[in-house]
């Protein structure tokens, strides 16, 4: 089973990196749920800390709480609304325009604040931050650089969204967590609505190179090219 190999890899990583606590941001979505469950199986629930980070009112935060209860792990809830608003105000005062009118700012800033929270908690408990991105999201750049794309180690980046769901079932996670519709929690749209294609289509293309719609193929290829900077090491003068 896929999950056994990942569990062993996690154990090896922590054995080499101080046997610290694993800190994971839990959104209630499939990726963070599967990541948290893998960490529990690898390290024991007493060594996993979940962090819930709503930005104001999160309509589906009850799913995150149900996951914490199901896995019986320690959790903290840090509402990021006020620091996001404070940054918004400070930036607007300096540049003289509302940054929320720029989609990249509005979408990416909360994700970067969340990562700041995770590393802050890690510093206090002696931990390592788990990245929760999967191969499908990474392939088309559907993540925030230095936000949810950051972390100390990644357990799902070799697996498509379809495969992540399979691992969730191998772990015995309830369907509530495995089949939850992926969404960013801010736009009111699902991931697939925002991307313009389904994960099923994307995953098939990634694994087989097969796709039926040429326009969607071109879009996926373009997104992949344009977002490689999120996956590749930072260019450095004298080291290329």
Secondary structure by P-SEA (a helix, b strand, c coil): caaaaaaaaaaaaaaaccccbbbbbbcccaaaaaaaaaaaaacccccbbbbbbbccccccaaaaaaaaaaaccccccccaaaaaaaaaaaaaaaccccccccaaaaacaaaaaaaaaaaaaaaaabbbbbbbccaaaaaaccccccccccccccccccccaaaaaaaaaaacccccccccccccccccccccccccccaaaaaaaacccccccaaaaaaaaaaaaacccccccccccccc
